[in-house]
Amino acid sequence: MDFQRLFLFLIFSFSVFMLWDGWQRVQHPVVQSASIAAPSIASAPVIVTAGVASPSASAVLAQQKHQAGQKITVKTDWLVAEINMVGGDLRRLAFLQHHDAQDKSKPFVLLQEQKAHTYIAQTGLLGTGLPTHNSTFTAQASEYQLADGKNTLEVRLLATEVYGAKVSKVYVFHRGNYLIDVGYEIENIGTNPLSSSAYFQLVRDKTPPEGGSKFVPTYTGPAVYTEQEKFQKVDFSDIDKGKVKYPQSTDNGWVGMLQHYFVAAWLPKDKVQREFYTRQLEDDLYSAGVILPVATIAPGQSAKVSVPLYAGPAQVSLDKIASGLGLTVDYGWLTIIATPLFWLLSFLQGWVHNWGVAIILLTVLIKLAFFPLSAASYRSMGKMRVVAPKLEKIKQQYGDDRERLHKAMMELYKTEKINPLGGCLPVLIQIPVFISLYWAILASVELRYAPFFGWISDLSAADPYYVLPLIMGASMLLQSKLNPVPPDPLQAKLMQIMPIIFSVVFFFFPAGLVLYSIVNNALSIVQQWYITRGLEAEAKGVAKA
């Protein structure tokens, strides 16, 4: 196989690999380890001991009445939340620091309850007469707002129709933070000890978020993290088939729902026994949650249980909040390369305050790192270009005798000290870097709506006017002119149409990645032209001598 054919094969393989990599992320999430049986659904609340809830607790967890109740609004500097008095559920959550995917004049809404889309945070208590997410609560006000100079805002709800206990559901919102503390204060006003457990769950349909691309799909669905099994995705289709597997009971970890750029997750404290679960509910809804024990409460005594809810942008820095939470930024199997690349990109952005300029600087640094390999590649291609007339003569001399033709070509390569595969190694090495940067740009919320210059207002989205892909195609065409012309007419035609094919493919790629490709091609053209010119001048000098 000669260099040109191998080069074409590498380009084709790379294109197929990119499509396969994106498809694999959606169709085949990470394989899980231990299984949990799907519990049967009963019709009434059950008595639960002070330990982790038994599987029969699914009777309460599966009920989804979605009653219309009184709503209260909570406003902080970062969030606008809406709590329904039925269950005290968090049924709407808007982020003031992030724009809507379709309308930049509106804040992004993560949690919501509409006819076409449901995504809410529910909690409840499991025990005789205790409030669930279908119980009714009351509040002292209909609107709450974080006051100036205050760092926290408490919203207290009182459960009605509770027997033998006084139960308050408490939300605590924080200034400049996406963490919301959600918990219960339980006072036993009866004459017998009170045993219960608390559940915290996220309920969602499997509708992907708006603004996503079918060409480059991203994962939407539940995820579970434990120190034993690490980060595991739980696909909706696996829940349907009962194939989900993860640690049933542990004393660490969290459970959440992922979608492109954003995550909501319940984060119980470590060293507290818990049970994770995922279930298929009615109306094409799915739940992912955790059950925590509440210590037995003696008559006249009280107990508290609280779990932080993180609902906000997915970022690598979330590991500071909870172990493994930063893995919700999915860089794929090349995380080991993508993570330092994005760290360097973030550092450059902090210096120049423009993500597009940071991408350009990062491209230059990557090009410098690969400079020796690129030089060897272009020197090999340059020599191939110089000896192209000799190769043509050999082809004419031996005609259709493939064996003698191949032998004569190898002798020529040996005489001219040319490695026909010398240009392949740099391509192979740079492909993982390209894919890593692709996922770093696609998965990082920091680049969402990040402007560059002019019409490029979102580096994470495709160029709306396809200017950058066309420029990249032109740069590929110019670069192909510097490469040796393939002796095979079919290969030559393929090399001519390859820039057009790549331009069309890049129509759907993030503008930031296309920008990287343009800058990389421009630097490659300059380097290749300089090396090729030197080799041609050297060859002319030898010919004259």
N, C-alpha and C positions, 0 to 999 in steps of 0.2 A: 504493500500500500504506500503510495507516494505521499509527500507532504500535503499537497492540495486536497487530496481525497480525505486524508486524515483530519485536516482542518475543517472540512465541510462536515465530517462525521461528528467532530467535537461540538460544532455550532448546533447541529441538529439535536445531539444528545443533551446539550445544555438547555435548549428550548423545551424539549420534552420533559426534562428533569424539573424545570421550574413549574410546569403545569402539574406534574405528578406530585411535587412537594406540597403545593397548595391544596390539591385534591385530598391528599392523605391527611392533612390537618383536620379536615372537616369530616371525612368518611371514617377515619380510623384513629380516634383519640387514644391516649396512652392506655395501655392495658393495665387493669387493676389486679389486686392480689386475692384477698380473702372475701368470701361471699356473705351476704346477709339475705335471709329468706324474706320474701314479700309477705307481710302479715295480712291476715284476713280482716275484712272491714265489717265491723258490727254496727249497731245503730244507737248506742247510748254510751255516755261517759262511763269510765271504769275507775275502780279504786286502784291507786298506784302506791307502792311502798316508797320508803325513803331512798331506796336505791334507784338505779336507772330504770326507766319505765319499761314495762313488759310490752311485747309486740301487740297486745290487744289495745294499746293506746292509739292505734291507727284509727279506731272508731271516731275519735275526736279529731285527729289530725286530718282525716280525709273529708270531713264535712266542710263544704264551701257554700254557704248560703248567700253571701254577698248582699246582705240587706242594706238598704239605703238608710243611713243614719245621719245624725247631726255631725257636721264637720267643723274642725277648728284649724286655724292657720298659724304656723310658726315661722317667723322670719329671723334669720341671722345675717351676718355680713356675707356668707357664702351660700346659704341654703334658703329655700322656701319649701316648707313641708306642710302636708295636709294629713291630718289624723282623723279617722272616722270613729265615732263613738260606739259603733258596733265592733266589738273586739278591741277597740283602741288601736286598730291597725294603722300602719304608716302606708297610705295608699297613693301618695303623690310626693315626689321629691325632685325639685328643680335645682340646678347648679348655676349660680349667678356668674361664676368665673368661666363658664364654658357655653359656647353658642350651640343652638339647634343645628342639626345636620342639614336641614332644608332652608331654614330662615335664620340668618345670623343676627337679626334684630331680637330674637327670642332666646331665652335661656334654655339650655339643654335639660330635658326631663328624663330621668332614669326610671323611677318608680311611677307607675300610673295605672289607672283602671278605666279602660275604654271598651267599646264593643269589639274593636278589632285587635286590641292588645291589652294584656293584663300582666302586671309585674308589681307585686306588693310584698311588704314585710309583715309577717304575722307572728304573734306570740300568744301563749296561753298557759294555764296551769292544769295539770292532770290530777284529779282527786275528787272525792265526793263533794258536790255543791260548789266547786271552785270555778272561777270564770275562765272560759276558753276564748278563742277568737270569734265566737259567735255570740258572746255575752254582751250586755250593754253597759256602757260606762257614762259617767257625767264629768264635766269639767267646770271650773269656776269662771272661765272666760271663753270667748269664741276666737280671740286673736291674741297671740303672744309675740313679742318682739324683743330681741336682745338689746338691752339698754346700753347707752354710751358708758364706757368705763367698766362695764361688766364683762367677764370672760366666759360665763356660763349662763344658761337659761334653763330653768326647770319647769316642766309641764307635768302636773300631777292629775291623774284621772282616778275616779273612785268607782269601783264596781258596784252594780246594783243587783239585787236578788241573789245575794250570796248568803248561805246559811252556815252559821257556826264560825264565821270568820269575817274579818274586815280586810279587804284587799285593795291596795292602791297600785296602779300602774304608773311608773315614773319614767319620763323621758328627760335626759339631760343633753342639751346641745352646747357646743363649744365654739368660741370665736376662732375664726381662721382655721377651721378643722372640719374634716368630713366624718369624724367619729361621732356617733350618737350612742350614749349609754341608755339601754333599755332594760328595765327590771321591775320587780314586784316587791312590795312590802306587805307581808302577811301577818295579821294578828289573830291569834286563836282566842275567840271570845266564847267558845263552847266549853263543854265539861270533859271532853275526851281528847287525847292526843291527836294531832292533825298530821297526816302524812301526805306528801304530794311530790310531784316533779314538775319542772317547767320546760316547755318546748319553745324553740325559736326557729322559725322557718321562713324561707323565701318561696313565694308562689309565682310561677311564670308560665306563659305559653312558649312555644318553640319558634315564634315568629322572629326572624333575624332583625336587628336594628335597622332603622332607615339610613339611607346614604351609603350602604355597603355595596360592594361590587361582586357580581356573580363570577367574574373572570378571576378575581383574586379573593376567594371566600375566606372568612375568618371564623373562629370557633364561637358558638353561642351555646351555653348550657351550664349545668352544674359542675362543680369541682370540689374535691375533698383533699385536705392536706393533713398528714400525720408524720411524726418523726420516724415512724417505722417504715411506711410505704412512700413517703414523700408526696409530691404533687401528682394528683390523678384527676383526669377529666372523666366525667360520667355522661356519656352522650344520651340524648333523649331517646334515640332508637334502642339503646341498650336497656333503658328503663322499661320501655314497652315490652321487650323480650325477656325481661327478668334476668339479664346477664350482668348486672352491675355487681362489682366485687370491690370491697374495701374493708378495712378493719371495722367490725361492728361495735366494739367497745374499747375505749382507750382513755388515757388521762391527758391527752394533748391534741392539738390540731384545731382546724377550723373547717367550715363548710360555706360555700358561696355560689353565686351565679355569675358567669362571665359573659361578656359580649365585647365587641370591638371597642377598645379604648377604656371601658369602664367595668367596674366590678362592685358587687355588693356581697359582703361576707359577715357571718357571725363569728366572733373571736372570743370564745370562752378562755378564761385564765387556765394556765397549765396546772397540772397536778390535781385537777378536778375530774372525777370520772364522768364520762359522757357517752352518748350513743348517737352515731350519725345515721341518717336515713335519707333515702330518695324515693319518691312515690309518684305514680301516675294518678291524677285526680280526674274528676268529671270535667266536661267541657274542654277537653284537650289541654288541661293544665297539669303542671308538674310542680312538686314541692321538693325542696332540699333543706334539711334542717338538722338540729341537734337537740337532744333531750338531756337535761341536767337534773340531778337529784336535789331535793330541798330537805334539809334536816328535819326530823320529826319535831313538831312544835307542841310543847306542853300547854295546857290551858292557862290563859293569862300571859303567855309569852309571845314574842314576835320573831320573825326571820326575814331575811332579805336574799334575793337572788337577782343578779344583774349580768348582762352580757353586752359588750360593745358591738355595735353594728358599724362597719365601715362601708359607706356607700359613696363612691367617688371615682376619680380617674385611676386607672391601673398604672403603676409606676414601679420601677425597680427599687426605689427607696422605701417601698412599703415594708420591706423586711425589718425596718426599724420599729414598725408597729406590731407585727406578728411574724414569727418565723415562717418563711415560705410564701408570704403574701406577695412578695415581689415577683414570684414566678407567674403571676397572673399576666404579666407582660410576656407573651409567648414568642420567643425568638426561634423556636424550633430546635432541631437537633444540632444546630450550629451556634447555640447559645454561648459556648466558650469563646467564639470569635466575635459574635454580635455584641456581647456585653461590653468588652473593652472598646470596641469601635464606637458604640453609642456614648460611652463615658468620654472618649476623646472628642466626639462631636459636640457633646454638651459643654465641655471645657472651652472649645473654640467659640461656641455660640455665646458663652458668658463673656468672652473677650470682644467679639465683634458685634454682638446683639442682633444678629440676623442669621437665621438657620440656613438660608441659601448660601450666604457667603461662607458659613461654617462648613457646608458640604464641599464647596470649592476648595477651601484650605485643606480639608480632610483628604480630598482626592489628590492634591499635590503631595501631601505627606505619604499617602499610600504609594503613589507613583515613585517617590524617592526611595521608599523601602524596597520596592521591586525593581529599582533602576538597573542593578547588575543583571538580573534575570532577563529583563526586557531588552537590554542591550545585546545580550547573547542571542535572544530570539530574533531581533531585527538584523543582527549581523548574519545570522544563518539565512534569513529570507533575502537579505541583500545579495549574498553570494549566489543564492539560487537564481536571483534575477540576472546577475552578471553572466552565469553559465547557461542561461536559458537558450541562447542560439546554439550552443554545443549540444544541449539536450535535444533540440529540434533536429539537428543533423543525425544524431544517434537514432532517433525515432524513424527518420526517413531511411536510414541505412539498413535497419533490421526489420522494418515493416511490421508484420504480424507475428513475428517470432518473439513471443512474450518472454521466454526464458532468457534468450540472448540479449534482448533489450534490457531486461532487469539487471543482468550481469554487467552489461556495459555501463549502465547508469551508476551502479555501485562502484565500479572502477573509477568513473569520473568523480564521484563524490569523494572517494579516497584520495585521488590525485589532487583535487582542489581543496582538500581538508574541510569538507562540508558534512555536517550532520543533518540529514533531511528531516529528522524529528526534533532538531534543536529549537524550533519555534513553538513546539507543543507544550513543553514543561511549564513555561510561564503562564500559558493559557489555562492549564489544568490547576495551577496553584492559585490563580486569581479568581477562578470560578467560585470557590467557597467564600472568598472575601466579598464578591459581588452579591451572592445569595444572602450572606449575613447582613450586609448593609441594606439589602432589599427588605428583609424582615424587620430590621431595626427602624427603618423609616416607616414601614407599614404599621408596626405594632406600637409605636411610641406616641402617646397622647400629646407629648410636647410639640410635635410637628403638626398636630391637627389645627387647621386654619392658620398655620405659620406662613406669613407672606414672604415673598422674595422681592421682586421688583416688578413694576408694571402690572400686567394682567395675571401674574402668578400670585394669587392670594391664599393658596393652600398647597403647601408642598407635599402634603400627604395624599392629595387627590390628583387625578389626571389633568393634564393641561387642557383647559376648556376649548382652546383654539388649535390644538395639536401643533403649535409652533415648535416646541422643544423636540418632539419626536421627529419632525421633518428635518430640523437642524442636525439631530443625531444621525438620521439616515444619510444626510449629505456628507457628514463627517466620515461615516463608514464607507461611502462611495469613494471619497477622496483617499481614504486609507487603503482601499483595495487597489487603487491605481499605483500605489507604491509597492504592492506585492508582485512577485513574479507571475506572469500570465500562465495559467495551467495549459499544458499541451493538449489536453482533452477538450474539444469544443463544448461538450456538455457541461464539464466542470467550469469552464470559462463563463458560460451563460448563467450557471447557478451562482457564481461569485458576483455576477452583475445584478442579479435580482435579490440577493441576500439583504442588501441595505433596505430595499423596499419592504421585504418581509418583516425585518426587525422594526422598521418604522411603524408598520401597522400594529405589531405586537405591543410596542411601547406606547401606543395610543391609550392603552388601559393601565399603564404603570403609573405609580406616583410621580409627580413632577420632580420631586427631590431626587429620585433614583435616575430619571432621565437626565437631570442636570449633572449628576455624577458621571454618567456615561459620556455626555458631551465633553466635559472637561478632561476626562480620561482619554478619550479619542483624540482631542486636540493636542494634549501632551504627547501622546503616542505618535501622532503624525509628525510633530516637530522632531522627536527623537529618531524616528525611523527615517525621515528625510535626510537628516544630518548623517546618519550612519551609512545609508545607501549612497549618498553623494560621495562620501569618502571612499567607499569600496569601488564605485565606478571610476573615480579619478585614479585610484590605485591600479585598477585593471587596465586603464588606458595607458598609464605609464609603463606597465609591464609589456603591453603590446608594442609600444614604440621601441622599447629596448630590444 
